[in-house]
Amino acid sequence: MRPLPFILLFGLTYAVSAEDKPKLWSLERLTAPAVPQEEDTWARTSIDAFILAKLHAKNLKPQPEADRYTLIRRVTLGLTGLPPTINEINRFIADKEPKAYERLVERLLEKPAYGERWGRHWLDVVRFGESSGQLTVNDDKPRSNAWRFRDAVIRALNEDVPFDQFVRFHFVPDQKNKELGQFIHLGTRLQNNSNPNDKQFHRLDDMVATTGTAFLGISFGCARCHDHPVDPMTTEEYYQLTATFWDQVKEAPQASRKRIAIEITEPRVLRKGSWSSPGAKVSPGFLKVLSRKEDSHWRGSAKNELAALGNWLTDTEHGAGELLARVIVNRLWHHHFGQGLVKTPNDFGNQGTPPTHPRLLDYLARRLIEGGWRLKPIHRLIVTSATYRQAATANTAPLKIDADNTLLWHWRPNRLEAEAIRDSLLAVAGVLKLEMYGPSISIGHARKEVKDEPNSWRRSIYLQAHRSAKHPTLSLFDPPDYALSVGARTTGATPNGALFALNAPLVWELAGHMAKRVQSEAGDDLAAQVQRLYLLVFSRPPRTEELEIGLKLLGAKNPDALRHYCHLVLGLNEMIYVN
């Protein structure tokens, strides 16, 4: 009999059997929910019917559609990570024909910037880093070709490669997508003087844990030392997964100059997670709760163990494919609305939060699968919904019922991520370089910072993701930990961000570029300058009081008034929020 796992709570130890563990919703088969029949002219897509059903049950009403200026900024930042250009704004505002918004969405989905925006989100999930992550700073050196993985992700997303195929390419890529195969080795390394046995299982754990979190929202790593205390996964299954990656890890039998033998030369269970306490041998295998066939169903027909893993992950009939679909559509929802239908996008286990709209989540997952696993149609469905197009509101009464907006009764402003903030600053100043792909721009190392200077003014996804160096701009706005899979970033207001807007040399420099741009495009008329500045930065014309303030500031007897005014506008909160 397998020993029971233990949970330590408040100093007391409890044995937990598999039967005692809570039933896990995410492991159930996808339902086939019918679209609710809600009589309401507000709805635009099937998504809205699911949202309305929940709102009506709580006697809540959604908000009307936001104005066009708000919508174009929201959806352009959401799909491309850049603010709309003035030409794009004018084109959308002038389009009075039906489906103008839908045509805007189609244009945005075809822009190369879409792949850069959503590629950055995916890089967070797969713990993309371009240095080894060794704790000894001098050894944390850049990896020369890691940028090729980033480029492969951007290309695949722009081409709308079916997501199930995209996932399989992370394990066994074809020639065109060969760089996606770097996924397995993107993780950190232990320092050179570490025991090679520790290095070996550190890497295996990274591969297994990241695979579970990134693709299935399950924390596989918790089962390394004992049967998972909360979710239905055994230690044996964990080590079966390490066996799948076994041939990918070849550590030299030495620590610095000292020779130390590799103790475990074939896949085994490690008692208490220690290589010094090897247990029974194991063969590659998968989670039983996500398998409706024996492991041989995938292993017998695959050319290698990694191919079998990819096939199991994407098998919607007998394997983990339905959970894979739930996880990815939730990630899309999370980035569009600031929180997912499951608020813990990296944890679909019992320690995560259950979905606020389980029927909608299953509906979207089914739409993805039935649509050939293409992500762009799901983006289209989300951003064309009335739910997404809602205005914000100052009405506080509904907060008593749903303070967190989990029912989506209004649009809740969300702060942009670090990369989108920097990219937007460069874009509105007119200095962003839009060339794509190629080697990353160095950001120095832990003992030598670089400045954010013109030769680096490309989109931030092309800045080197160094694990021990900090970029002078991105580091102020909660960048991800490149050593771990990150499903949701922190995006709150920070004192550092405010001080950056007030004092950073970069912001003053960009204000100077912006002043020249405004002067060139708007001429000497002060009102035209204010109008142009607001369209560039906030994608909308100024309100009456804002125009009056701008005219007053520009009319001051200061030869540098326009630059100072541009600096003030770049520091406003609206610059870094999606409203």
Phi, psi and omega in degrees: 000136180290134178296146180288140173290160182237147174241133178260115181232122176052038176086356180251143182254131182237138173277139182234119177270164179301326181292333182281342184290141180300145177295134188260114183302322188290344181267356177286155177297150176299135172278172177239071187291135173284147178292126180302144178266089180254121180276100182199126181287350181292325188295145178236329179227174180300330178305318186296329179295320178294319180294316181298322180301318178290319180296314181297325179296335180255011181057038177251154177239143177284169179271156175292172182293141176292162179290165187296325180295318178296318183294317184291325177291317181299308186285330178290315175296321182295320184267334184239345182075010179231151175288156178291150174282165179295324176298320178294320178298310182297321179297316181291316181296324183280346183280101183264359180283156176302151178069024178299319181293318179298323177293323176300314180301318179298319179297320182291321180294338179266356180283140176303333180296339177300313181296326178291318179296306185280340171296321178297320177299317181291325178299325175301315187293322185264019178049048180293125174217153184248018172223168189287340180078012180296142185293331175285110191305319182296338180268352181279072188267150178298147174266125194295330187245010182298330181300336180294329175296314179303314180297321180295323177296313181300314181298315182297320180291320178295326178277357181054047174302131180310136189297325179296321177291320176304317179295313180298326178296338177291341181250317178222089183280158168276180185297319182295325184250029188300331184288342176296338178294349175295342183315314185301325189255013182286346187289179184279165175241152171281162184292162189301328184272008177286154176299131182299334176291323174294319178300316182302309185278341170297315181291317178298319179296319178301316182295314181292312184297318181292321178300315180296314183288313187293316188264328187239355180064033180236134183274079180304325187300337181293345182263011183293322186260338183197164176307140184307125185290344185236315186257158186283078178213132181263162175299321179300317179296322177302312183286337170296325177289323175298327178296330178297324182265003192306314184288352180275350185242115178231095181266138176291143182281062180201156174234111191054240181263000183266130180275127178226127185291149171279119187277323184254110185251002175212155185299127179218159166286136175254120179292130183059022176075012186254131178294343178279356179231067183290145177245217187291152174292151178225154173254159178303142180192180189230177182290129182294323184290346177246021181231123176254013172222165174290157181305330181297340178300322180265322185288326184290333184256358183263153182284340175201178185293325179291323177296322178297319178299314179298321179292320177295316181301326187256003181279107183280341183272314187239348185243218188265008189299326181292321175293320176305317180293317177302316185294316184287322179292329175293324177297318178298313180301316180304314184285335177281326186249353181090346171207146184277169169298328164255117188290346179248083188298339178262003183220098175261019178270189183288343175270350174276182179264143176289162182291143176285332180226074186300324181291322177294319179300314179293323178299314180294320179297319177294318178301319179298310183296312182291338178270017178078022176066020179275133186279327185301320176298328177288318172305312183301314180299319181291308189282346175267357179289155174294331178300315180289328186275001184300152171278160169283170181213151175264001180288119184265351184302315180295344179298333179293335180264321187213076184294330183271001180059032178292338179272354174062051179272355175201172175273125178260121180302143180231138178284141176293155174284168185307313184295319180291328176295309181297315181298320180294319177301313180294322183293313183290334176282350177081021185240003181288129178268125190262006179296144186252157169070173177101175182305149182286156178275124183299140173246023178081210177213184189301331184256002180213104178277153173252163177265155177276087189248167185310325182290351178248010187277055169257177176300147190293340178296341180266003172280142184299131178272071183279136188277343179241357177257151179243130176283136187298335179261308184299325184296344182274350187233046171056061175291166182284163169278112185288356180270346187230157172291127182240118180265331181218123178274161168281129182224042178272173175286139182231148175302323180299321179295319179294317179295324176301313181297326183279321194238344188297133176304326180299315182294320177295320179295317179293327176298324177294317177297320181294320179300318178294322180294314180298316179300317182292320187272334185251347182079201186268351180291124187294319179297320179294325178294317178297316179302313182296317182298317181292322177294320180295314189273316186248000178062030179207160174284158179288150172285168185304313182291328178291322177296318180297316179297316180299316179297322180295316181291320180287336180277355179294152181280073182218115183297343180253023187298320183294319178296317179295323179292319176299319179297320178297314182295319179297338181269359180285147182303325183301336180297326187249011178242147173262113184257000000 
